[in-house]
Amino acid sequence: MPQTEVTTSIFERIGGAVTVDRLVESFYRNMDTLPEARTIRAMHAPDLGATKGVLKRYLCEWLGGPRLYSAEKGHPRLRQRHLGFRIASAERDAWMLCMSRALAAEIADAEARAAIGTGLRNLADWMRNTADMADDAGPAHD
């Protein structure tokens, strides 16, 4: 009988929803405390509870876990959902600084951490909706 290869999603590989919860909490803690993140923190409501929940559901699905985000909100349409906010290179870089530090703190698997970081850098770059003089600069990260 032929063996079938079992594929493990990155979601499962990093520890599932528990790790995603820690990642999102770390990300927003960085946003609350890093001076470089002041501008993007100001784009959010004072109470981050609902926003954290949305990001947790999105990341769970994006990483190959349960489709919680789509079940609630439909297609992500991330760029469309963020059109009301000015997102240029500085905002992208601030977001990635917060996320890179959260990834470093919460994702022990270096290969998974690198893959997630690459995917999120590409996503953050694509989210820019405002041209600026720093368009050729790569995203900031630790």
Secondary structure, 3 states (H helix, E strand, C coil): CCCCCCCCCHHHHHCCHHHHHHHHHHHHHHHHHCHHHHHHHCCCCCCCHHHHHHHHHHHHHHCCCCCHHHHHHCCCCHHHHCCCCCCCHHHHHHHHHHHHHHHHHHCCCHHHHHHHHHHHHHHHHHCCCCCCCCCCCCCCCC
